[in-house]
Each structure stands twice: as C-alpha cells, then as structure tokens.
Amino acid sequence: MKKHTWLIIVILFTALCTNVFGQTTPTRPFEVKKSGQGKQAILFIPGLGCSGEVWNQTVEKFEKNYTCYTLTMAGFAGTQPQPEATFTNWENQIARYIRENNIQKPIIIGHSVGGGLTLAIAADYPQLIGKIIVVDALPCLSALRNPTFKPKENNDCTPVINQFTAITNDQFEQMQKSNIAGLVADTLSQKKVISWTMQSDRKTFAGLFCDFLNTDLREKLRSIQCPALILLENPFTRLKSAIEEQYKNLKDAQLQYSSKALHFIMFDDKEWYQDQLTGFIK
C-alpha cells in the first residue's frame, strides 16, 4: 500500500510541476539554428515574414571561425505562431536568450524589422552586445514619409490584422508579388521571399508590420555603446539627409550605401555586402 501511495504522490508532484513551471517559463518566440565554432558569436535576425535561411550565404562565410545563431521568428516562414508577438516582447526575449545561454558580447546582424530589433537590443541592453550590423533598416520607418511622426501609446493593430486576415491567399500572394518585386531585384530570391511570407501566419505578419510602423528608436540610439555598421539600399542615396538625420544619435556608426541593391542587399549586392561585413567584423 505504501508503495502505491508514494507512486501517487510522485505522479501528482510531477503533474503539479509541469503545470506550475509550464505557466511561468515562457517559450521563446523564435527557433534557433546553431552552427560553426569560435569564441566570437554572431546572432542573425531576419526581417518581416522571412526565414533564417535568408542568412544562409552569410552564415556559410562566417561559421568556419564564428559560432552562428540563426533565428526564425515565431509565425514566420512556416514556424509555429505564438501569442504576444510584439516588437518589444521579441526584443526582450532575444536579449534573454543571449543572457541565459551565456553568449558573450555577440555581434548581432539584423535585416529590416530584424535590423530594428538589433538597434533596440543594443540600446536597451548596451552591456550585452559587442557590435551590431543593420541591413537596410531605419530607427523610425514611418518618419521617412511623415517627418512629424510620433508613435501612438497603446496602438491598436486590430484593424490592420483584420485587413490582412480577411483577404484570400490568392489576394495576399498577388500583394506580396507586387511588393517584393520592389524589394529584391534577383528573381530567384523574389520567389524565396514570397514563399516565406506565404507560409507565415497572417496575424503575426500583420501585427508586427503594424507594431514596427509605430516604433521610433531615434532617441534611444544615444544609449548604444558598441560599434555599428549600417548598410543601406541604393534608393536611399536619394534620401541621405533624412536617413542620416534619423541616425544622428548613433555616434559610433558607419553608414554605407549599396551602388545597386534594393532592400534585400544580401541577395542583390552579395560581394559588396560580404566585403562590408568582413571588414567591419574583423
């Protein structure tokens, strides 16, 4: 009888631990692929709706000498969506992952929304990061069109989410084909990006898009203490004064403009892009 009593207690205790700790330990909002080896770590954050595969050629170049952590955010490119998919939550959870895994002074490379996350992490956790590379992202994208832009408190993204989730897959695909044609020149890469966004959870996609448009990091840049490399698409050369005004509070920064690339610089200007990374990292 005693044996059965102890067995019941063990089962109940296990169930209690599973319930309690399952509730208090959040699942991280991204998948991580770790590769390579080296004392210095590089962490890669992709952009809106994209898979970590967007970094494949970059990782291939660096994983011989560096430990690479490639993220795919939850809900993007076929990964399982999660609640609380917000810019701030993702920023904090990436910083938490760096701390919990004892990743010492990593270099963070982020593209688009991932570039925004890179800036936010470096600003809010300045002691955590060694260097940052931002691939075609701005501290405040909305201010590029509206110089008087100010973010809304408690911004409601429900209308945007409803709009995105109401359209059919065919309509969403046509929208993505049209948009992505202006973001990447290479046609094979266009197909990759369209495929990733089509596999993304529409609610997460729309919510992060809305959240990022309501983000302003311009003043926060003052808190960044690490060296920064900002790589920008060729069309931004026509807006240099506005771009450099946005980055004026980032003191230790190099701003470099591609001579030919659109938004996906890693696809459209590969050699220049990789030379910029190599020179800055070394």
C-alpha positions, -999 to 999 in steps of 0.1 A, spaced: 0 0 0 29 24 9 44 17 -25 12 27 -43 8 58 -21 43 70 -29 37 64 -66 5 85 -65 24 113 -47 52 113 -73 27 114 -102 8 143 -86 40 162 -78 52 157 -114 18 170 -127 20 200 -104 55 209 -115 45 206 -151 15 228 -146 33 255 -125 66 257 -143 49 253 -177 30 285 -169 59 305 -155 85 296 -181 76 312 -214 85 296 -247 109 317 -267 93 334 -297 118 321 -322 136 290 -335 174 289 -334 198 271 -356 233 270 -341 263 263 -364 300 268 -366 326 272 -339 346 300 -325 349 322 -294 331 351 -310 294 346 -316 272 361 -344 235 362 -340 213 367 -371 178 382 -371 157 381 -403 131 405 -414 93 405 -417 79 371 -427 114 357 -436 131 325 -427 165 324 -411 176 309 -445 179 345 -457 213 344 -440 225 311 -455 253 325 -476 263 349 -448 265 320 -423 284 298 -447 310 325 -449 314 330 -412 307 297 -395 343 284 -400 356 309 -375 325 320 -356 296 304 -337 265 314 -355 230 316 -341 204 320 -368 168 329 -357 135 324 -374 108 344 -355 77 325 -344 49 327 -370 72 334 -399 81 311 -428 60 282 -415 71 283 -379 45 279 -352 30 313 -342 29 324 -305 9 349 -285 24 383 -276 40 387 -310 51 423 -304 83 441 -313 91 448 -276 85 412 -265 107 398 -292 134 423 -284 134 413 -247 132 376 -254 162 377 -277 182 396 -250 170 370 -225 182 342 -248 217 358 -251 219 360 -213 206 326 -205 229 309 -229 259 330 -217 267 343 -252 294 368 -245 293 401 -264 278 387 -296 277 405 -329 241 410 -340 232 412 -376 196 421 -384 177 428 -416 146 451 -420 124 445 -389 153 424 -376 175 454 -380 151 474 -359 153 447 -332 191 448 -334 190 486 -327 165 482 -299 185 454 -282 218 474 -284 200 504 -270 182 487 -241 209 462 -233 241 481 -241 264 459 -220 252 428 -237 263 434 -273 298 436 -289 289 450 -323 258 455 -345 252 454 -382 219 467 -395 210 457 -430 186 482 -445 165 493 -415 157 527 -400 152 537 -364 118 551 -374 105 540 -408 72 560 -405 91 592 -401 106 588 -436 72 597 -450 59 618 -422 87 639 -405 64 649 -377 55 612 -368 51 603 -332 42 568 -320 8 562 -305 5 549 -270 -14 516 -267 -15 514 -305 -44 492 -317 -32 469 -346 -66 451 -348 -77 470 -380 -45 461 -398 -47 425 -386 -83 422 -397 -75 436 -431 -46 411 -437 -65 381 -424 -97 389 -444 -81 387 -478 -78 353 -496 -45 335 -501 -46 345 -538 -50 381 -530 -22 380 -504 1 363 -529 -6 390 -555 1 417 -530 33 400 -520 45 395 -555 39 432 -562 56 444 -530 86 420 -532 94 429 -568 103 463 -554 124 449 -526 147 424 -543 159 425 -579 170 389 -582 141 369 -595 150 336 -578 154 354 -545 120 370 -551 104 335 -552 121 326 -519 108 356 -501 73 352 -515 73 316 -504 84 325 -469 58 352 -465 30 330 -479 39 304 -452 38 330 -425 10 333 -400 -10 363 -414 -20 376 -379 17 377 -368 28 392 -401 2 420 -399 7 426 -362 45 430 -364 42 452 -395 18 475 -377 39 474 -345 71 483 -363 55 512 -381 46 526 -347 82 522 -334 106 552 -330 141 544 -318 158 576 -328 163 590 -293 172 555 -279 202 554 -302 220 576 -277 223 546 -254 241 523 -279 277 519 -268 290 494 -294 303 500 -329 277 499 -356 276 493 -393 245 504 -412 242 490 -448 216 507 -469 199 501 -502 207 521 -533 174 540 -535 182 555 -501 210 575 -516 183 599 -528 172 604 -492 207 607 -475 199 638 -455 167 622 -440 185 589 -433 214 605 -416 191 627 -396 175 595 -382 209 580 -373 225 612 -359 223 600 -323 242 568 -331 277 581 -325 300 551 -334 284 542 -367 294 537 -403 266 543 -429 273 527 -462 251 527 -493 250 499 -519 255 510 -555 228 487 -569 209 467 -542 173 470 -533 160 461 -498 175 426 -497 211 437 -500 224 402 -492 208 390 -525 213 420 -548 248 431 -540 265 400 -525 301 408 -529 299 443 -516 277 432 -487 301 404 -477 331 427 -480 314 452 -457 307 426 -431 341 410 -432 359 443 -429 337 455 -400 337 422 -381 375 417 -383 
